[in-house]
């Protein structure tokens, strides 16, 4: 919806109707130069976020090089 590409671990969470049902763990923004920046770093130090699944437009498996970069950042 906002043109951001996030690289994150995602978990479906059972909830009551109307509550956020997806948990984003360690989300990072994929920048145009293929660097990764923690999502919402200017707003919070949290590393997990709850969102509604209807806000997720596309899910895809990232390239191995991006997975490697991501894994180095979250260790």
MIKOL-823814 format. One line per 2 residues: for each residue x, y, z of N, C-alpha, C, O. Coordinates in pm, 1 decimal, m for minus. Atoms other than C-alpha are relative to their C-alpha. Example, Ala and Ser with C-alpha at 12.3 -4.5 7.8 and 13.67 -1.06 7.14 Angstrom:
89.0,m119.0,0.0,1230.0,m450.0,780.0,90.0,120.0,0.0,193.6,118.1,66.5  m82.0,m119.0,m6.0,1367.0,m106.0,714.0,m77.0,109.0,73.0,m26.1,219.8,89.9
//
This chain:
82.2,m119.6,0.0,0.0,0.0,0.0,86.7,126.1,0.0,48.5,228.5,m56.6  m86.1,m118.5,m8.3,289.6,236.2,72.2,129.5,m18.0,m78.1,222.6,61.0,m62.8
m114.1,28.1,86.5,539.6,87.7,m175.4,125.2,m46.7,73.3,231.6,m54.7,11.9  m114.9,53.0,m72.9,770.7,m43.2,99.9,14.1,m148.8,m26.6,m85.0,m221.3,m35.8
m28.6,142.3,9.2,936.9,m378.6,51.9,65.8,m37.6,132.0,172.3,13.6,166.6  m52.9,45.1,m128.2,990.4,m551.8,385.5,54.7,m140.7,m12.4,m2.3,m225.7,m80.8
m56.5,133.3,m14.2,1211.2,m848.5,453.6,m17.7,m34.8,147.4,39.2,31.2,234.3  34.7,31.2,m138.0,1080.0,m1018.2,767.1,m37.9,m146.0,16.0,m69.3,m215.3,m80.7
60.0,127.4,m34.8,985.7,m1335.8,940.4,m145.9,32.3,31.9,m174.6,135.5,92.5  141.8,m26.3,m23.5,607.0,m1363.6,955.9,m65.6,m123.1,59.2,m39.1,m236.0,17.9
71.2,108.7,m66.2,383.9,m1571.3,1179.0,m148.0,33.1,2.5,m186.8,145.2,35.5  144.5,m18.0,m11.9,9.4,m1617.3,1158.7,m37.5,m27.4,145.5,6.7,m126.1,204.4
35.8,9.5,m140.9,m145.7,m1566.3,1502.3,m152.0,m10.5,11.3,m223.7,72.0,m45.3  145.1,7.7,m19.5,m493.1,m1685.1,1605.5,m47.3,115.6,88.2,8.6,139.6,195.2
51.3,m114.9,m74.3,m694.4,m1383.8,1722.8,m150.8,6.3,m9.8,m213.7,m71.8,m81.2  142.4,m28.7,10.9,m1043.8,m1255.3,1774.4,m24.5,76.3,m130.0,66.1,141.7,m181.7
37.1,m69.5,121.9,m1225.6,m1117.5,1470.5,28.0,149.4,13.4,m12.9,212.3,111.0  m29.5,m142.8,0.9,m1098.7,m769.3,1385.3,134.6,38.1,57.6,179.9,150.9,38.3
m131.3,m28.4,m57.2,m767.3,m794.6,1570.8,110.8,m37.2,m98.5,89.6,m121.3,m185.9  m112.1,36.9,88.3,m426.6,m807.1,1397.0,29.7,m149.1,10.8,30.7,m205.2,120.3
m18.0,145.1,1.1,m354.5,m1165.2,1291.7,134.6,m46.5,m55.0,156.4,m166.1,m74.0  m133.9,35.3,47.1,3.4,m1152.7,1164.4,105.1,69.8,85.2,92.2,187.5,118.9
m109.5,m53.6,m79.4,320.9,m1103.4,1362.5,123.2,10.0,m89.1,169.4,m90.0,m144.0  m123.1,m22.1,73.1,619.9,m949.9,1186.4,114.2,m1.9,100.1,112.2,72.0,198.5
m114.1,14.5,m89.7,947.2,m1050.3,1351.6,124.4,50.0,m72.0,157.6,1.4,m180.1  m122.7,m57.5,56.5,1262.8,m846.3,1282.3,m19.7,52.5,m142.9,55.3,14.4,m232.8
19.3,m52.7,135.0,1123.7,m654.0,982.3,104.2,105.0,m37.8,140.3,191.0,42.5  m94.6,m95.8,56.0,1369.4,m462.4,765.5,m54.1,50.4,m132.7,m117.2,m24.4,m207.4
35.6,m58.1,128.8,1304.6,m227.0,475.0,111.9,m31.7,m99.6,230.0,m16.5,m68.6  m96.0,18.9,107.6,1473.9,m321.4,149.0,10.3,132.5,m75.0,m84.7,174.6,m141.0
m22.7,m128.7,65.6,1621.2,4.5,18.6,34.0,m19.8,m147.2,66.2,m130.5,m190.3  m28.4,5.7,144.0,1675.9,88.3,m349.5,140.0,m52.0,m30.5,161.6,m114.7,m134.2
m137.6,46.6,21.9,2048.8,15.4,m312.0,24.5,m140.0,57.6,138.9,m183.7,70.1  m1.7,137.2,m53.6,1966.7,m331.1,m166.3,60.5,m10.5,139.9,100.0,m119.2,182.0
m36.5,6.0,m140.9,2071.4,m236.4,186.2,m127.6,m20.9,79.6,m237.9,m0.6,28.8  114.2,26.1,m87.5,1845.4,m323.9,477.7,2.8,95.4,118.3,107.0,115.6,180.6
15.5,m92.6,m111.0,1717.2,m77.4,737.3,m112.1,m50.0,89.8,m219.1,m84.4,39.6  109.2,43.3,m87.7,1516.9,m175.9,1046.8,m125.4,84.7,m20.8,m118.2,207.4,m28.3
128.2,m66.7,20.8,1150.9,m90.1,996.3,m39.6,77.3,125.4,m29.5,23.7,235.8  46.1,m88.5,m108.0,1021.7,196.9,1215.8,108.4,32.5,102.4,77.2,63.1,217.5
m112.5,m25.1,m90.7,1369.0,248.3,1368.5,m6.8,139.0,63.0,39.5,157.8,175.5  10.7,m135.8,m53.9,1294.9,620.3,1414.9,m112.0,13.9,102.7,m118.8,113.7,174.4
117.6,m9.5,m87.0,977.7,543.9,1611.7,5.2,m88.9,124.0,m51.4,m54.1,227.6  5.5,97.2,m109.1,1044.6,243.7,1834.7,121.8,m91.4,m2.4,189.5,m105.2,m104.3
m106.8,99.1,m6.2,1299.0,m7.9,1951.7,m56.2,m142.7,m6.6,18.9,m239.6,5.2  62.3,131.8,14.0,1050.4,m294.9,1912.4,56.9,m73.4,m120.4,101.4,m11.6,m217.1
m40.4,78.6,116.1,1145.7,m578.7,1683.0,m107.4,m100.0,m42.4,m84.3,m183.7,m129.6  115.3,78.4,44.0,805.4,m747.6,1659.0,m121.0,93.6,m9.0,m137.4,185.0,71.8
114.9,m86.0,25.9,485.6,m593.4,1523.7,m119.0,m86.4,m41.5,m103.6,m186.9,m110.9  122.9,67.9,39.8,126.8,m707.2,1485.6,m69.1,82.8,m107.6,m81.7,204.5,m94.1
73.8,m67.6,105.8,m61.1,m622.8,1164.6,m113.8,m89.8,m47.6,m116.1,m209.7,m20.1  108.1,76.5,61.4,m376.5,m728.7,984.1,51.1,m63.1,m129.1,123.3,1.3,m205.2
m46.2,69.3,120.8,m315.5,m983.7,709.8,m48.4,68.3,m127.5,15.0,54.9,m232.2  48.7,m67.5,120.6,m523.3,m775.0,468.8,87.5,119.0,m40.5,66.6,177.1,m147.0
m94.5,m107.0,33.4,m245.1,m512.7,477.1,121.3,m53.8,m76.0,201.8,23.8,m127.5  m110.1,63.9,72.8,m0.9,m761.5,321.3,m47.5,m25.9,m142.1,m142.9,m100.7,m163.6
43.7,13.4,138.8,m25.7,m739.1,m56.1,66.8,m115.6,m72.7,4.4,m180.7,m156.5  m73.9,104.7,70.3,242.3,m985.7,m167.6,96.0,m68.5,96.4,159.1,m3.6,179.8
m99.7,78.0,m73.6,448.1,m1262.8,m10.2,87.0,m71.2,m102.3,36.2,m128.8,m198.5  m92.2,66.3,92.5,758.1,m1396.3,m184.3,124.3,m43.9,76.0,160.7,15.4,177.5
m125.7,47.9,m57.6,1071.8,m1591.2,m100.6,112.3,89.0,m53.0,127.2,102.2,m174.5  m108.8,m87.3,46.7,1372.5,m1353.3,m111.9,115.2,m80.7,m59.7,129.0,m200.8,m36.3
m119.6,61.8,58.4,1689.0,m1425.4,m307.6,95.9,m39.3,112.4,96.2,23.6,218.2  m94.6,45.6,m102.8,1960.5,m1613.7,m114.4,94.3,109.5,50.8,129.5,110.8,168.8
m90.2,m106.7,m44.7,2185.9,m1306.2,m106.7,m68.7,92.1,100.7,m5.5,138.2,195.7  74.8,m82.5,m95.5,1914.4,m1105.0,69.5,m20.8,m74.1,131.9,m13.7,m14.3,239.3
16.4,79.4,m122.3,1851.8,m1387.0,315.2,128.3,3.8,82.4,123.5,17.4,204.7  m128.6,m5.5,m70.8,2222.6,m1389.8,402.0,19.0,134.6,69.0,56.8,139.2,186.1
m11.4,m133.6,m60.4,2227.1,m1012.2,460.3,m91.2,12.6,120.8,m50.6,62.3,225.8  99.7,m8.0,m106.7,1913.1,m1036.9,672.0,45.8,m79.7,123.0,41.4,m29.7,235.4
m41.0,86.2,m111.3,2042.7,m1324.5,884.1,119.1,58.4,74.4,127.1,44.4,196.4  m113.8,m63.3,m66.8,2367.7,m1138.1,956.1,m47.4,115.6,88.0,7.8,137.8,195.8
50.4,m115.1,m75.5,2169.4,m834.8,1075.4,m77.9,m40.7,124.6,m73.7,30.4,225.0  82.3,36.2,m116.1,1939.5,m1022.4,1312.1,73.7,m84.0,103.8,18.6,m112.7,210.0
m77.5,79.2,m97.4,2213.2,m1225.1,1484.3,56.7,87.8,107.9,124.5,38.7,198.1
//
